[in-house]
Amino acid sequence: MACRINSPLRCPSGAPHSSAVQYRQKLRTNHLLPSSFNPNKISYSASRRRGFLAVKCETTTEAKSISEDRMLVFVPPHPLIKHWVSVLRNEQTPCPIFKNAMAELGRLLMYEASRDWLPTVMGEIQSPMGVASVEFIDPREPVAVIPILRAGLALAEHAASVLPATKTYHLGVSRDEETLQPTVYLNKLPDKFPEGSRVFVVDPMLATGGTIVAALDLIKERGVDNKQIKVVSAVAAPPALQKLSEKFPGLHVYAGIIDPTVNENGFIIPGLGDAGDRSFGT
């Protein structure tokens, strides 16, 4: 069954500029720009591209007006994403390889989720052969990654290699195996996120939706709008997606695959088993 997934991608305009001296100092302090970067010619990228993706590996682009009040689900049709999902599904995959596959899948999904979403700065830099126009991710704009423990640690393992200048906040949520209700046992979120924060919430399995809804409620209480949150998941199922759609309009979800069913025990079918147990062997 081909399921068409709408996919608008955009990069909002950035915040007011600081002075050239302050700006240069901050970038160099964070080791994100070389000393020859010229901050006197800075502009923010604000390109907007719209299109849609089809789950069955079809990619098309089309000008399309999409309501910003709908939750959107993205299943990137990349063959490497399909490969790592297949490795994760295999019950014969040993724990170390499973954990590595989860990390590689997370890297690819974070790359897709950050496309055209991160603010950039443009300027000039001296290359060995001459002056070049360049573009960097703006480290002044706050970006946070929140893995939901414990399986989220594996999926978010390579986040720092994709997203420069991010902060990681840990959130532990367990699920009662009888009632399927979530319980927060670890909360390292800040009292309030900086204004304009972009937040990636990493939860490998979106099954019944209890865990991810509890996590998003805590994040929203700390000042983050739905449209500033992207959920990254290895496998998603309709019950969780339905809850998210009803409660968090404007949210974006990126998944490696969408499976059709959740059983009476709250496990996705066919899924890939318990992602935490298989990642850490306990």
N, C-alpha and C positions, 0 to 999 in steps of 0.2 A: 504494500500500500504506500503510494507516494504521498508524503505529507509535506506540503509547502510551508516554509517558515519564512516569515517576513524578516528583513534584516537591514534596517537603516543604520548607517554608521556615521558618526559625526564627531567633530572635535570642537568643543565650546571655546569661545574666546577666553583669554586669560585674565588675570588680575592686573591691577595697575602696576606700572614698572617702578622699580627702585632706581636710584641714581646709578650711573655707570660704574662709579667706584665701588659702591656697596654691592652691586650685582656681580662685578668681576671677582671681588673678594670672596663672596659666598660660593660661587661656582668653583673657584680654585681650592677653597678650603675643603669642599666635598670631593675634590679630585675628579670632577666631571668635565672640566674643560681645560685644555692646555693653556700655557701662559700667553700664546700668541693670539688667542681669541679676541676679536674686536667687538666689544659690547655696545659700541656707539651706533651700530646699525642693527637694531633688534626689532623683530616683528613676531606676532603670534600667528601660527597657522590656524585657519578657520575653515578649511575645506570641508564640504559635506557631500558625501556620496550615498546614494540610496540604491537598494537592490533587494533581491531575495535569494535565499538558498533553498534547494530542494534536498530532502534527506537522502534520496537515492542518487547521490553523487552527480547531480545536475547543478550547474552554476549559470545563472543568467543575471544580467543587469537591466534594470528598468526603472524609469522615473515613476515613483509611486508615492502617493500621499498616505502616510500611516499615522494613525492616532498615537500621540505620545502618552495616552492614558491606558494603553494596553500593555500587558506583560508580553515580552517577546522571547521566544526560545530559539536558540541557534544550535544547529548540529553541523559543524564545519565538515564539508565533504573531502577531507584530506586523507590520502591513502595511509599516511603514517598514523593518523588518529585511529583509523580502522585496524591497523596492524596491532597497536598497543592494546586496544580494547580486546582484540582476539587473544593476545597473550594473557591478559587478565582473566578472561573467561575460562581458559583451560584449567581444569582441576588438577592437571599434572604439573603446572607451573610451580617450581619450588619458591619458598619464601623470599630469598634474596632477589630472584629474578622478578617476582611479582612486585616487590617494593620498587625496584628500578623501573619496571614498566609503568607503574603508577606515577612515578616522578617524571618520566618522559612524556606521558600523556598530559600531565599537569602543565609541563612546559609549553606544549603545543596549544593547549586550550587557553592558557594565560596570554600567549602571543595573539591568538585570535580575538580574545576578549578585549585586549588593549588596543587593537587596531583602530586608528582614527579617534581614539578616546583621550589620549594623553596630550596635554598642551606642549607645544614646542617653542623654542626661540631660534631665531635665525640671525646670522651675522657673517663676518668674514674671518678667515683664519689663514695663516701662512703655512702652506705645504712646502715640502722640499723643492718643488718646482715653481711655485708662485702662489698668488693669493686665490683662495677658493671661497665660494659661498657655501655655508654649512648650516646644518640644522641639528639641534640637540633637544632631548627631553628637558623641559624646564624643571629643575630641582626645587624651585620655590613652591611649586604646587604640591600639596600633601597627597600621597598615595599610601594606602594601608592594605595589607594582606592579612586576612583573619582565617587561619585554618581551624576547623572544628575538630578537636581531638576525639580520638587519636588518629584515625585514618586520614584526616585532613593534613596531617604533618607530611605524609608520604606524597600526597598529590601536590602539595605546595613546596616541596623540597627545592625545586629549581626556580622558584619565583624570582629570587634575587638576580638570577642570571638573565632574566627577561626584562624586569622592571628595575631600573636604577633608582636609587634614593628612596626606597620604600621602607616603611616601618611594619613590623609584624607584631600582631596582638593575638594572644592565644585564648581560645574559648573552649572549655570542656563541657560537653553535653552528653549524658548517657541516656539510654532508653530502657525503660522497664520492659522486659521481654514478655510479660503477661498483659499489662495494660497498654503497652506501646506509647506511654506518655513520657515526655522528656524531662530530665532533671539537670540543671546546671550545677556542676561541681567545681568548675574553675572559671573565673572571670577576670581576665587581665586587660579588659577594655579600658580606655581612658574615661574619665568622667564626662568629657565632651570632646568630640572630634573637632579639629580645626575647620573653620569655615571653608567650604569648597572642596572638602576631602573627597577623593575618589576611593571607593572601598571594594576590594575583591574578597568575597566570602567563599571559602574553599571547603566543600563538603562532598566527598566522593559518591555517596549514595543518597539520592532523593527518592525515598520510597513512600512512606505515609505522609511525610511533610512535617511531622511534629518537631523534629530537631531543627530543621532550617527555619521554620516559622519562629521558634523560640529564640534562635540566634538573631534573626532580623529584627525582632521586636526590641531586643537589647540594643542593637546598633541604632535603630531609629530613635530610641529614647535619648540617645547621645548626639542628636542633631544632624543625622544624615538622611537626606531625601531618597526616596525610592530610585529616582533616576540617576543617583550618584552611586548606586550599588550594582555590582555584577556578581552573580553566583556562578561558580565554576564547579562542575560535577562530572564524574566519570560516567555514571549511569543514572538516568532519571526515569520516573514512572508517572503515569497519569494522575494518581491520587495527590502526590506532592505538587505537581504542576498546577492542578486545579486549585489547591489551597493557596498557592503563591499568587495565582492569577486573580483570585477573589480578594486577597488581602493587600497585595502590593502592586497596584497598577503602575506601569512605567518601568518595572523591574526588568532586567535582562538576565537570562539564564543561558549559560554555555555548557553543553553536555557532549560527552563522547558518543553517546547513543541513547535512544529512548526505547525502553522495553515496555511491553504491553500490560504486564500484570504484577500485582503484589499479592502474595498469599496470606493466609490467615495469621501467620506468624510475623508478618510485616517485612518479609524478604522479597526483593524484586526477582521475578521470574522472566527469562532464565538468569539474568543478573550475573554476578561473579562471586557470590558467597559473602562472607563477612570480611569486608575490606580491611578492618583493623587487625583481625586475627591473622589474615593471610599476609599482611604487610610486615607484621612484627613477630609472628610465630608464637603468640601467646593469646 
